[in-house]
């Protein structure tokens, strides 16, 4: 055991043993059993530097160098003083003292530091070994090694901490090698093989563990394997270091080759010392900055408490990698320790890795921890499980089974005794684990995420850039592991601002690469789950990640995968069970943002041939286009657009009625428009534009106008870049509808003019028909009646030439509005009725409502107020049924006009208020001005003159802003004579 660090104990006067410190793991402090807050990473670095100086004073300069090295921040001295001041408040002034311009830790009790405890045990082991008492020596070494709780000085920044980590890890390995050497001396070679195998894998260039492994294998009758270890070692050392194995290793190889009798196991292995009943306490340390999860902590604590003396409780935590399952389980287990006075067992089952822990191996370690001698541990799984349950009988023990692969791995490890409990974490939902209380752990809430980020980074830095901090945790997808990594990177880089980190994470292509710090990496966590997938599951995981949008339907996923819906559902549900996919709702699935980025990276790396990625997205586009075309045809019977759409190879869905078709369109709106944007970017332009047109109800209703406009602009930009007049004309036609819905009539007209030009250049019969019809509608709104009549007559001729009867009906109804505006009331009524007749003959209910809207206007002007109200109410019912909020609001407004004309001002006011409510956020300011004007008239009619003037003034402001001719009418209403 040469090389034990010459690390003394912090000196000073004796102090009650209530204060304890830990550096062989995270840097922590306790008073009694209560953990103390040790502050930020830099503050813990200061505490560690003082604890490791053997009670000697560290100057401020030495501490600055320890924390920051050669590039300290400008305020380093002030920071050191601040950290010391905070620690003094936590530890008491007599513990952290100031002297000679520096600081020291004094007045702590004997054994208050875990490192000094380990040093004392190592010294005891050396003395026992020298006296020939190998049993006591081995026990002392095991107790020394138990002082480590993970990596020494874990998470502590600074060059001094890094140097100490290396030193302490080297010492730990020396102690471990010494204990394994004693294992072989005591004839424990069979048990030592697995531990030595893991040790050589973790430290492949250390020769001493390889020497011990060779000897253990040889003594276990595995001579060929022992020689293979030597061959591997020689090859590795030559490749990595260019050297040969050291003489001791070469000598051992020769002795194995000659079957040297001196290598035989001890003739009389040392007998096992009598083992007193033991109380295992194997729980890993809980993180000092545990944040949030209050409802989960409460729920799990309540379930575990139910095991107290009555029944065994099994709580299974499932969730995506990095969501904090282990952190939560460990935290809950620590809180539950008083309920399990006979001990706590812990194991990482490595279920997400390629080599999950075998239940029989775990049972062996559990039985040893519970005091069972090696000689009493049977070989078979069934016998070990039975003995395990027997040993636990009458005890109250908590078993934490972390990172389980599946229920089959867990079942043999469950205690069977009343009063015991098991807490299981896994990426798989263990629905087949009988009696389990299942908990699905989701990502953090934004508040919890920001709180965790703040605890690691520090309040001062986050408070100064709160918005940037919110951007960071959002980019992390509120995933605890990602937040912890991002925050740790920032905490270790004093020159970075939060905004710098936010900017780095804003780039989706680099985000996963940015989210790694030390041995923590989000990508590596996802890789473990991906590596467990069967080929069909892995393909589904990769290809589904290519689809944009917040989620995807089962039918859409089946199109991506080119599978029957039933087969696709089986694959998707298996991915849900493995926490790689989420079930957003029945029949809908979604990825966590970071998992989607990882899935896309896998598709780029692993999908062969690469053309399959394009084929998958092409099938999804075909599915949406074919289905949307069917919805369009069902909503607009006889409309010829569906005959002029791009041909699709993959089929769409069929619907029993128009309501089911509408439900699909609005449920798929976000995913469909995301598919349009993705398809435009990937070169599937014409089909993407046609999908926009087939889904035009999303824009006309106002429900998804903003997202629709973004997609249409993207399509237009790409069409111009590719000089595709056909696609440009159609994209402009869809944009014209968007502008009209928003009340942007000048922009709508400019788009319609350009759409018509492009359509003629490309000889597109569809856009050539609809563009003049649209220009006629715009002319109505802008009081350009003669021009509008020319456009609409041209549209009627074009529609008739194309055989598009619903299009002809639309133009006739719009022409009715022109005739009405120019005083031709009778012909306005006749034209609207012609349009309605065409719509009704074809069963086109929605467009028939547009015709009845036009007829209602004409009848209102003719004084046929009862008939006008009937026509408008029929239109209103259809618009509501079809989710056309824009036209529902405008029809309510027109009914208010009818009520005003019929001298029913109170009813008119109610109708106008309803119209304003429905039109909130859609229709544009010009339409809002129309409704406000009528509402003012109605209010004035019921004597609420003050409210009426407020409405008119608001309307006047709108009209003046738009330079609209309606401003003159409102000014007249606001004149003193009108009010009087």
SEMIMAR-270472 format. One record per residue (C-alpha): x, y, z. Coordinates in steps of 0.001 Angstrom, whole numbers. Example, Ala and Ser with C-alpha at 12.3 -4.5 7.8 and 13.67 -1.06 7.14 Angstrom:
<drenvos>
> X_Y_Z
> 12300_-4500_7800
> 13670_-1060_7140
</drenvos>
This chain:
<drenvos>
> X_Y_Z
> 0_0_0
> 2808_2365_-879
> 1799_5739_-2115
> -779_6567_511
> -1073_10353_474
> 676_12098_3329
> -2539_13858_4168
> -2889_14776_7799
> -5908_15672_9763
> -7040_19268_10194
> -5528_20265_13503
> -6757_22423_16328
> -8640_22060_19528
> -11239_19370_19973
> -14765_20146_18981
> -17936_18129_19519
> -18160_15514_16767
> -21303_17091_15409
> -19569_18690_12423
> -18482_16366_9597
> -17042_16956_6139
> -16801_14924_2975
> -14357_15304_85
> -14305_11703_-1202
> -17295_12461_-3371
> -19197_15744_-3580
> -17813_18315_-1135
> -20346_18330_1706
> -20769_19226_5327
> -23128_17938_8031
> -24013_19005_11528
> -25222_15866_13188
> -27399_14188_10580
> -28414_17413_8872
> -26688_18415_5630
> -25393_21969_5486
> -25552_24232_2456
> -22055_24558_1034
> -22986_26985_-1722
> -21901_27393_-5330
> -19239_25218_-7024
> -16569_27890_-6393
> -17555_28135_-2740
> -17251_24352_-2402
> -13859_24589_-4119
> -12723_27014_-1422
> -13961_24702_1337
> -12177_21721_-257
> -8898_23633_-561
> -9027_24520_3129
> -9971_21006_4272
> -7098_19486_2313
> -4437_21803_3795
> -4162_19871_7049
> -5352_22784_9176
> -2648_25096_7817
> -3463_28601_6700
> -3992_29189_2978
> -3225_32697_1789
> -5672_34567_-400
> -3253_34271_-3321
> -3025_30507_-2866
> -6796_30210_-2767
> -7238_32338_-5881
> -4720_30155_-7668
> -6507_27034_-6442
> -9894_28212_-7675
> -9012_29865_-10981
> -5414_29136_-11880
> -3577_31540_-14152
> -6677_33427_-15350
> -8576_34631_-12273
> -11476_37057_-12724
> -10899_40713_-11909
> -12894_40441_-8670
> -11297_37182_-7522
> -10165_38495_-4120
> -13599_39904_-3355
> -15158_36591_-4433
> -12872_34617_-2076
> -13803_36874_817
> -17491_36488_-17
> -17237_32682_-157
> -15339_32603_3139
> -17886_34854_4800
> -20758_32646_3684
> -19004_29475_4811
> -18208_31014_8206
> -21916_31638_8770
> -22670_28006_7946
> -19754_26407_9844
> -19440_28878_12776
> -16649_31488_13137
> -14379_29304_15284
> -14229_26651_12533
> -13268_28846_9591
> -10738_31331_10930
> -8991_34285_9301
> -5318_34903_9992
> -2316_36446_8252
> -4421_37513_5287
> -5657_33966_4694
> -8011_31319_5999
> -7899_27925_7703
> -10252_25188_8935
> -9661_24582_12657
> -11403_23145_15682
> -13013_20140_14034
> -13334_16832_15784
> -11333_13640_15306
> -12589_11774_12240
> -14647_14713_11065
> -13277_14402_7511
> -13949_11262_5461
> -10420_11401_4048
> -8819_11188_7494
> -11113_8262_8339
> -9969_6476_5163
> -6323_7193_6014
> -6722_5733_9490
> -8380_2595_8148
> -5665_2160_5516
> -3009_2420_8230
> -4861_-158_10337
> -5001_-2483_7309
> -1270_-2201_6790
> -580_-3027_10422
> -2959_-6008_10341
> -1385_-7332_7173
> 2099_-7035_8655
> 845_-9046_11637
> -555_-11747_9316
> -4204_-10938_10074
> -5447_-10816_6465
> -9107_-10948_7465
> -8862_-7775_9559
> -6654_-6101_6948
> -9151_-6831_4200
> -12075_-5596_6319
> -10225_-2347_7097
> -9484_-1767_3421
> -13116_-2355_2503
> -14191_174_5110
> -11623_2641_3776
> -12902_2199_236
> -16467_2656_1495
> -15585_6233_2411
> -15677_7132_-1300
> -19062_8282_-2568
> -18286_8595_-6268
> -15534_10773_-7695
> -13576_12727_-5108
> -14310_16486_-5117
> -17094_15823_-7643
> -18228_18907_-9475
> -15630_21151_-7846
> -13935_23468_-10369
> -10392_24762_-10416
> -6863_23441_-11058
> -6202_22550_-7399
> -9325_20378_-7216
> -8393_18677_-10469
> -4912_17827_-9183
> -6344_16490_-5916
> -8920_14407_-7792
> -6131_12702_-9717
> -4116_12092_-6515
> -7064_10696_-4579
> -8210_8489_-7443
> -4715_7007_-7727
> -4707_6282_-3994
> -8155_4674_-4196
> -6943_2387_-6977
> -3904_1417_-4889
> -6156_525_-1969
> -8450_-1463_-4246
> -5546_-3355_-5777
> -4225_-4144_-2288
> -7607_-5472_-1201
> -7927_-7593_-4373
> -4448_-8953_-3744
> -5629_-10028_-290
> -8723_-11610_-1871
> -6452_-13865_-3910
> -4318_-14660_-895
> -7473_-15774_898
> -8644_-17978_-1969
> -11386_-15612_-3179
> -10208_-15833_-6794
> -13602_-16773_-8289
> -15315_-13757_-6700
> -12439_-11450_-7655
> -12643_-12187_-11403
> -15716_-10058_-12075
> -14410_-7104_-10076
> -10983_-7314_-11735
> -12581_-7549_-15161
> -14481_-4319_-14532
> -11391_-2650_-13073
> -9204_-3504_-16085
> -11914_-2274_-18441
> -12074_1031_-16597
> -8269_1399_-16409
> -6898_-546_-19372
> -3295_708_-19064
> -2820_-242_-15383
> -785_-3427_-15282
> -1263_-4459_-11658
> -5021_-5220_-12053
> -4227_-7220_-15190
> -1628_-9212_-13276
> -4151_-9977_-10541
> -6801_-10878_-13137
> -4435_-13334_-14817
> -3728_-14987_-11470
> -7425_-15090_-10499
> -8375_-16656_-13837
> -5579_-19211_-13592
> -6603_-20220_-10095
> -10206_-20514_-11329
> -9087_-23133_-13898
> -9295_-20652_-16824
> -5702_-20831_-18055
> -6487_-19900_-21678
> -8313_-16748_-20558
> -5428_-15818_-18286
> -2992_-16045_-21210
> -5410_-14078_-23404
> -5331_-11257_-20856
> -1553_-11119_-21247
> -1802_-11070_-25048
> -4365_-8256_-24903
> -2187_-6316_-22486
> 926_-6626_-24642
> -959_-5511_-27755
> -2607_-2589_-25954
> 636_-1314_-24408
> 2414_-1532_-27747
> -385_294_-29588
> -996_2969_-26988
> 2410_3530_-25371
> 4899_1736_-27560
> 6238_-332_-24605
> 6274_-3956_-23463
> 4613_-5284_-20312
> 6673_-4905_-17157
> 8844_-7854_-16050
> 6433_-9042_-13334
> 3676_-9501_-15902
> 5945_-11315_-18349
> 7177_-13591_-15546
> 3606_-14419_-14552
> 2811_-15384_-18145
> 5761_-17804_-18212
> 4744_-19331_-14887
> 1195_-19859_-16191
> 2548_-21452_-19381
> 4587_-23893_-17303
> 1794_-24448_-14765
> 4112_-23395_-11943
> 2879_-25118_-8743
> 3732_-21951_-6838
> 734_-20244_-8492
> -1734_-22679_-6946
> -4296_-21256_-4618
> -3501_-21198_-917
> -3749_-24675_520
> -5688_-23491_3511
> -7687_-20347_2723
> -8258_-18119_5681
> -11570_-18957_7274
> -14334_-16404_7056
> -14498_-14374_10262
> -17785_-14629_12093
> -20096_-12017_10701
> -22253_-9974_12986
> -25643_-8851_11696
> -25043_-5908_9413
> -27184_-2974_8473
> -26372_-1960_4880
> -26523_1724_4014
> -25791_1670_300
> -27820_4638_-923
> -25825_7044_-3080
> -25585_10593_-1795
> -28491_12829_-2652
> -27595_15882_-4684
> -27306_19040_-2568
> -29199_21113_-5148
> -32251_18841_-5483
> -35023_21031_-6875
> -38795_20813_-7292
> -40652_17539_-7866
> -42676_18178_-4716
> -45747_16245_-5903
> -43645_13232_-6906
> -41722_13279_-3625
> -44983_13375_-1706
> -46586_10622_-3782
> -43639_8244_-3581
> -43036_8911_109
> -46650_8051_818
> -46395_4783_-1125
> -43169_3767_617
> -44637_4632_3996
> -47393_2098_3314
> -44745_-638_3555
> -44211_102_7247
> -44969_-3210_8897
> -47812_-4131_6558
> -47136_-4777_2885
> -44307_-4597_415
> -44560_-1504_-1790
> -43053_-1365_-5273
> -42793_2047_-6888
> -41585_2066_-10490
> -40316_5354_-11853
> -40203_5552_-15646
> -39103_8343_-17952
> -36793_9552_-20662
> -33047_9360_-20095
> -31859_12426_-18202
> -35252_13300_-16722
> -33947_12769_-13184
> -35330_9343_-12240
> -32285_8336_-10199
> -31964_11743_-8550
> -35600_11679_-7470
> -35473_8050_-6337
> -32333_8604_-4260
> -33816_11745_-2703
> -37050_9939_-1799
> -35120_6927_-490
> -33073_9129_1848
> -36237_10729_3171
> -37720_7274_3762
> -34692_5891_5674
> -36322_6190_9138
> -39065_3812_7965
> -36455_1160_7100
> -34197_858_10171
> -32662_-2454_9028
> -30895_-880_6083
> -31035_206_2482
> -29689_-1710_-524
> -28784_-87_-3836
> -27695_-1351_-7238
> -27327_156_-10694
> -28785_-2550_-12911
> -27288_-928_-16036
> -30475_-1706_-17942
> -29885_1041_-20492
> -26470_-309_-21409
> -25396_-3190_-23614
> -24554_-5447_-20633
> -27265_-5249_-18018
> -26467_-6642_-14552
> -27418_-10273_-14077
> -29901_-10837_-11224
> -27817_-13645_-9738
> -24764_-11360_-9531
> -26809_-8649_-7852
> -28301_-11122_-5404
> -24802_-12256_-4491
> -23740_-8724_-3632
> -26987_-8074_-1726
> -26560_-11232_333
> -22988_-10267_1222
> -24159_-6790_2203
> -26747_-8405_4454
> -24033_-10421_6227
> -24170_-13755_4391
> -20730_-15455_4117
> -19534_-16238_598
> -19459_-19938_1431
> -23198_-19850_2203
> -24253_-18171_-1052
> -25664_-20755_-3505
> -24915_-20775_-7220
> -28321_-20749_-8945
> -30572_-17736_-9363
> -33573_-19461_-7831
> -31644_-20532_-4726
> -30086_-17076_-4265
> -33480_-15408_-4614
> -34996_-17759_-2041
> -32141_-17158_401
> -32408_-13400_-176
> -36087_-13420_753
> -35338_-15534_3791
> -32603_-13194_4993
> -34983_-10233_4654
> -37760_-11967_6564
> -38448_-10018_9725
> -36380_-7048_8594
> -37494_-3692_7242
> -35182_-2931_4339
> -35547_-537_1411
> -34169_-1793_-1916
> -33416_783_-4626
> -33133_-912_-8028
> -31827_1773_-10334
> -31793_1759_-14124
> -33650_-1519_-14618
> -33859_-3114_-18046
> -37262_-4763_-17669
> -39569_-6464_-15196
> -37876_-9846_-15694
> -34603_-8420_-14385
> -36359_-6894_-11373
> -38627_-9722_-10170
> -35924_-11901_-8532
> -34610_-8833_-6684
> -37889_-7886_-5022
> -38064_-8565_-1285
> -40934_-10823_-389
> -41268_-9768_3227
> -43868_-7504_4801
> -42355_-4192_5790
> -39782_-4143_2999
> -40100_-1987_-81
> -38510_-1674_-3506
> -38072_1505_-5497
> -37367_853_-9182
> -36229_3261_-11878
> -36269_2398_-15550
> -36737_3914_-18973
> -39356_1218_-19545
> -42872_1432_-18122
> -43140_-1770_-16099
> -46805_-2465_-16719
> -46058_-6183_-16327
> -44609_-5798_-12825
> -47432_-7044_-10632
> -48468_-4734_-7814
> -46220_-1891_-8905
> -47185_1710_-8313
> -46190_3258_-11661
> -44958_6848_-11854
> -44183_8516_-15185
> -41649_11269_-14632
> -41885_14196_-17037
> -39520_17090_-17596
> -39412_19954_-15115
> -41784_22869_-15143
> -40236_26140_-16361
> -40097_27443_-12771
> -38401_24277_-11489
> -35964_24321_-14397
> -35011_27939_-13758
> -34632_27239_-10032
> -32224_24339_-10682
> -30235_26425_-13144
> -30031_29261_-10608
> -28854_26991_-7775
> -25906_25806_-9867
> -24974_29069_-11599
> -25702_31494_-8770
> -28443_34040_-8220
> -26374_37072_-9170
> -25613_35883_-12700
> -29123_34632_-13408
> -30904_37672_-11988
> -28923_39920_-14324
> -30000_37914_-17400
> -33257_36218_-16498
> -34628_36152_-20063
> -31430_34543_-21349
> -31641_31989_-18522
> -35205_31145_-19564
> -33945_30695_-23132
> -31272_28297_-21859
> -33637_26050_-19893
> -36109_26087_-22806
> -33327_25042_-25199
> -32600_22229_-22744
> -36200_21117_-23129
> -36566_21471_-19328
> -34668_18173_-19050
> -32841_18086_-15682
> -29690_16429_-17033
> -29405_18966_-19843
> -29993_21858_-17443
> -27391_20532_-15011
> -24816_20176_-17805
> -25504_23624_-19242
> -25411_25237_-15808
> -22207_23416_-14827
> -20487_24594_-18004
> -21512_28155_-17254
> -20491_27922_-13588
> -17023_26785_-14622
> -16594_29697_-17054
> -16676_33008_-15245
> -16012_34953_-18440
> -19184_33644_-20097
> -22482_35429_-19681
> -25779_33587_-19638
> -26469_35132_-23046
> -23337_33517_-24460
> -24578_30103_-23375
> -28069_30821_-24716
> -26593_31758_-28100
> -24596_28519_-28231
> -27685_26446_-27480
> -29821_28327_-30018
> -28181_26429_-32886
> -30130_23147_-33090
> -27410_21529_-35177
> -24875_21993_-32373
> -27130_21811_-29330
> -26487_18195_-28377
> -22731_18700_-28755
> -22901_21720_-26449
> -24779_19752_-23791
> -21835_17836_-22378
> -19590_18502_-19420
> -17006_16090_-18084
> -18464_12596_-18175
> -22028_13898_-18467
> -23568_14158_-21925
> -27187_14234_-23034
> -26305_12489_-26286
> -24637_9616_-24425
> -27739_9156_-22283
> -29959_8891_-25365
> -27435_6582_-27027
> -27954_4014_-24279
> -31679_3792_-25007
> -31179_3770_-28777
> -28657_952_-28485
> -31333_-1283_-26903
> -33716_-1051_-29862
> -34490_-3834_-32282
> -33821_-2928_-35956
> -37471_-2135_-36735
> -37774_6_-33594
> -34542_1839_-34391
> -35741_2581_-37931
> -39046_3931_-36617
> -37235_6050_-34023
> -34954_7567_-36679
> -37505_8245_-39399
> -40234_9643_-37156
> -37725_12145_-35799
> -37486_13692_-39283
> -41083_14934_-39161
> -41570_18496_-37944
> -44483_19710_-35873
> -45389_19335_-32219
> -46642_15771_-32678
> -47714_13238_-35301
> -50812_11110_-35667
> -50713_7340_-35875
> -51859_7496_-39496
> -49150_10033_-40314
> -46540_7862_-38602
> -47711_4849_-40606
> -47118_6879_-43770
> -43608_7833_-42667
> -42779_4194_-41932
> -44704_2777_-44929
> -46460_307_-42635
> -50005_-738_-41892
> -51511_1317_-39092
> -51631_-1699_-36757
> -47946_-2513_-37289
> -46944_1128_-36868
> -48909_1344_-33618
> -47077_-1678_-32190
> -43715_-52_-32938
> -44718_3362_-31600
> -46149_1946_-28395
> -42954_-28_-27828
> -40989_3230_-28158
> -43378_4840_-25660
> -42764_1963_-23241
> -39009_2581_-23605
> -39483_6327_-22915
> -38035_7346_-26291
> -41421_8600_-27504
> -44344_10163_-25692
> -48024_9457_-26182
> -49423_12985_-26476
> -53015_11725_-26677
> -54692_8550_-27929
> -53380_8035_-31454
> -50879_10911_-31297
> -47156_10796_-30515
> -44391_13295_-29892
> -40688_13537_-29117
> -39002_15554_-26448
> -37180_18326_-28342
> -33706_17000_-27518
> -34685_13413_-28299
> -35952_14580_-31707
> -32588_16222_-32405
> -30865_12983_-31426
> -33228_10910_-33600
> -32420_13126_-36587
> -28715_12764_-35928
> -29211_8984_-35897
> -31091_9189_-39191
> -28209_11137_-40744
> -25699_8609_-39392
> -27472_5271_-39606
> -30264_5357_-42203
> -29183_3363_-45255
> -29674_4052_-48012
> -29884_7797_-47283
> -32641_8108_-49909
> -34991_6444_-47403
> -35078_9701_-45426
> -36374_11553_-48478
> -38814_8736_-49250
> -40234_8834_-45713
> -40872_12584_-45814
> -42301_12288_-49323
> -44791_9682_-48108
> -45833_11955_-45245
> -46399_14862_-47640
> -48417_12608_-49956
> -50496_11454_-47012
> -51311_15011_-45941
> -51987_16204_-49501
> -54208_13254_-50419
> -56179_13577_-47184
> -56511_17373_-47352
> -57661_17104_-50972
> -60367_14717_-49822
> -61435_17163_-47102
> -61510_19997_-49660
> -63619_17925_-52045
> -66040_17012_-49274
> -66377_20665_-48201
> -66685_21925_-51808
> -68424_19333_-53975
> -67799_19944_-57689
> -64811_22250_-57171
> -62248_21472_-59896
> -59197_22281_-57767
> -58803_18627_-56774
> -58413_17722_-60450
> -55447_20078_-60781
> -53412_19096_-57723
> -50077_17271_-57887
> -50414_13499_-58140
> -49708_11583_-54924
> -48397_8036_-54616
> -49291_7408_-50978
> -53010_7334_-50119
> -54810_9544_-47663
> -57655_8978_-45235
> -61346_8802_-46137
> -64051_10267_-43892
> -67654_9308_-43291
> -68897_12907_-43197
> -67738_16503_-43420
> -67591_16904_-39667
> -65067_14092_-39323
> -63107_15639_-42198
> -63084_19041_-40462
> -62014_17451_-37181
> -59024_15888_-38936
> -58006_19129_-40669
> -58007_21237_-37529
> -56423_18515_-35377
> -53605_18169_-37923
> -53175_21907_-38558
> -49824_22361_-36784
> -48328_19119_-38085
> -49640_19738_-41609
> -48250_23274_-41842
> -44943_22077_-40388
> -44845_19465_-43141
> -45388_22216_-45717
> -42444_24221_-44390
> -40193_21145_-44227
> -41199_20058_-47736
> -40549_23503_-49175
> -37072_23534_-47623
> -36328_20008_-48885
> -37349_20645_-52503
> -40871_19172_-52606
> -42262_22573_-53563
> -45246_21958_-55819
> -46860_19341_-53619
> -46281_21589_-50597
> -48005_24535_-52290
> -50920_22354_-53324
> -51245_21128_-49744
> -51515_24752_-48639
> -54297_25401_-51123
> -56174_22214_-50229
> -55997_23260_-46559
> -57099_26866_-47198
> -59860_26560_-44558
> -57098_26913_-41956
> -56456_30439_-43238
> -60031_31444_-44077
> -61318_30470_-40650
> -58626_32576_-38988
> -57797_29680_-36660
> -54275_29106_-37986
> -53782_32198_-40128
> -50382_33166_-38722
> -48790_29729_-39158
> -50426_29399_-42573
> -48964_32736_-43672
> -45447_31742_-42574
> -45692_28543_-44617
> -47077_30384_-47666
> -44299_32993_-47558
> -41690_30223_-47329
> -43232_28538_-50369
> -43288_31794_-52337
> -39660_32549_-51525
> -38593_29084_-52678
> -40710_29334_-55841
> -39030_32621_-56779
> -35620_31101_-56067
> -36411_28165_-58367
> -38101_30410_-60981
> -41187_28198_-60786
> -44080_30377_-61997
> -46627_27590_-61427
> -45726_27226_-57745
> -45315_30989_-57302
> -48787_31684_-58728
> -50413_29206_-56392
> -48417_30382_-53367
> -49438_33980_-54134
> -53083_32907_-54409
> -52960_31374_-50924
> -51251_34503_-49580
> -53992_36640_-51112
> -56551_34796_-48968
> -54404_35324_-45871
> -54126_39069_-46506
> -57875_39387_-47098
> -58725_37559_-43876
> -56406_39949_-42020
> -57947_42999_-43688
> -54714_43887_-45544
> -56458_44683_-48817
> -53636_46555_-50547
> -51271_43631_-49934
> -53972_41194_-50990
> -54507_43043_-54280
> -50789_43234_-55013
> -50475_39490_-54401
> -53510_38773_-56588
> -52098_40860_-59475
> -48802_38963_-59301
> -50610_35616_-58898
> -52587_36250_-62070
> -49445_37139_-64003
> -47643_34026_-62805
> -50667_31830_-63521
> -50886_33078_-67090
> -47159_32568_-67607
> -47468_28997_-66342
> -50853_28341_-68027
> -52276_27259_-64664
> -56076_27063_-65142
> -56814_27037_-61418
> -54938_30165_-60366
> -56082_31886_-63583
> -59678_31449_-62421
> -59329_32309_-58763
> -57020_35333_-59040
> -59543_37585_-60894
> -62299_36422_-58527
> -60126_37483_-55595
> -59331_40818_-57209
> -63058_41422_-57590
> -63632_40772_-53870
> -60859_43188_-52927
> -62329_45831_-55205
> -65638_45490_-53325
> -63897_46224_-50030
> -62091_49217_-51548
> -65136_50647_-53329
> -63592_50196_-56799
> -66837_48882_-58196
> -66343_49248_-61958
> -62946_47577_-61802
> -64304_44870_-59539
> -67140_44115_-61973
> -64631_43592_-64808
> -62593_41184_-62704
> -65626_39177_-61612
> -67060_38889_-65110
> -63649_37632_-66266
> -63632_35134_-63385
> -67111_33893_-64343
> -65948_33299_-67922
> -62790_31503_-66720
> -64676_29281_-64280
> -67226_28343_-66934
> -64432_27560_-69360
> -62839_25273_-66774
> -66147_23616_-65904
> -65812_24812_-62299
> -69436_25373_-61230
> -68690_26187_-57549
> -66136_28756_-58712
> -68738_30289_-61017
> -71201_30454_-58090
> -68590_32244_-55976
> -68006_34869_-58639
> -71784_35353_-59121
> -72285_35955_-55391
> -69385_38407_-55347
> -70821_40184_-58399
> -74068_40497_-56437
> -72135_42621_-53914
> -70966_44948_-56760
> -74513_45358_-58066
> -75737_46086_-54561
> -73044_48727_-53994
> -73960_50433_-57278
> -77704_50553_-56540
> -78829_47552_-58627
> -80632_45850_-55785
> -82911_43574_-57819
> -80078_42191_-59946
> -77999_41822_-56770
> -80708_39585_-55318
> -80948_37614_-58560
> -77184_37044_-58840
> -76911_35875_-55241
> -79812_33483_-55776
> -78127_32081_-58927
> -75030_31340_-56892
> -77056_29711_-54115
> -78885_27523_-56626
> -75607_26234_-58024
> -74217_25544_-54553
> -77383_23786_-53382
> -77548_21652_-56518
> -74032_20402_-55824
> -74565_19931_-52091
> -71974_22577_-51214
> -73223_23678_-47796
> -70271_25834_-46766
> -70105_27873_-49961
> -73910_27987_-49990
> -73570_29885_-46706
> -71408_32460_-48502
> -74190_32818_-51071
> -76811_33305_-48374
> -74576_35916_-46754
> -74559_37883_-50048
> -78305_37421_-50444
> -78887_38663_-46885
> -77025_41890_-47686
> -79089_42482_-50827
> -82368_41743_-49039
> -81407_44135_-46224
> -80937_46952_-48749
> -84263_46111_-50439
> -86080_46442_-47123
> -86946_42719_-46963
> -85656_42564_-43421
> -87398_39340_-42351
> -86112_37456_-45385
> -82677_39029_-44920
> -82522_37828_-41306
> -83628_34321_-42325
> -80940_34104_-45007
> -78238_35401_-42686
> -79268_33074_-39861
> -79017_30079_-42203
> -75542_31236_-43176
> -74594_31761_-39519
> -75586_28201_-38593
> -73441_26742_-41385
> -70450_28965_-40616
> -70545_27921_-36972
> -70885_24284_-37927
> -67880_24617_-40255
> -65700_26482_-37711
> -65464_29541_-39938
> -64963_32107_-37181
> -64316_35009_-39538
> -67579_34532_-41383
> -69460_33714_-38207
> -68396_37085_-36802
> -69197_38971_-40005
> -72640_37353_-40215
> -73407_38404_-36627
> -72399_41922_-37665
> -74755_41837_-40671
> -77606_40589_-38479
> -76946_43550_-36183
> -77374_45814_-39228
> -80728_44135_-39946
> -81828_44724_-36342
> -80812_48374_-36574
> -82814_48791_-39769
> -85786_47145_-38030
> -85449_49596_-35120
> -84314_46941_-32625
> -81260_48778_-31250
> -80900_46685_-28077
> -80805_43451_-30074
> -78449_45093_-32566
> -76084_46091_-29751
> -76059_42514_-28409
> -75331_41102_-31862
> -72530_43591_-32515
> -70920_42761_-29154
> -71038_39072_-30044
> -69437_39864_-33404
> -66582_41718_-31715
> -65997_38735_-29429
> -65906_36215_-32287
> -63651_38435_-34422
> -61126_39024_-31659
> -57714_38426_-33195
> -58956_37751_-36733
> -60432_39726_-39608
> -58210_42778_-39332
> -58809_46296_-38049
> -60976_47411_-40991
> -63654_44829_-40137
> -63364_45763_-36468
> -64073_49361_-37477
> -67246_48272_-39297
> -68560_46452_-36236
> -67655_49317_-33872
> -69556_51766_-36071
> -72730_49654_-35975
> -72305_49016_-32239
> -72092_52789_-31708
> -75308_53295_-33659
> -77050_50635_-31599
> -75819_52081_-28295
> -76867_55541_-29353
> -80302_54119_-30134
> -80738_52868_-26573
> -79556_56124_-25041
> -75948_55116_-24203
> -74489_58082_-26060
> -71185_58130_-24178
> -70406_54504_-25058
> -71497_55162_-28618
> -68985_57979_-28986
> -66191_55829_-27566
> -66950_53172_-30197
> -67057_55751_-32982
> -63828_57415_-31899
> -62088_54032_-31885
> -63517_53252_-35312
> -62412_56661_-36616
> -58887_56023_-35387
> -58847_52719_-37263
> -60130_54243_-40493
> -57751_57193_-40357
> -54842_54820_-39792
> -55938_52823_-42850
> -56880_55918_-44864
> -60262_54256_-45423
> -63243_56149_-46942
> -65490_55001_-44054
> -63775_57663_-41912
> -66087_60365_-43360
> -69210_58512_-42222
> -67874_58177_-38662
> -66851_61831_-38506
> -70398_62702_-39392
> -71678_60483_-36571
> -69362_62257_-34111
> -70475_65741_-35168
> -72465_67688_-32559
> -75497_67803_-34812
> -75585_64008_-35179
> -75224_63430_-31447
> -77850_66014_-30659
</drenvos>
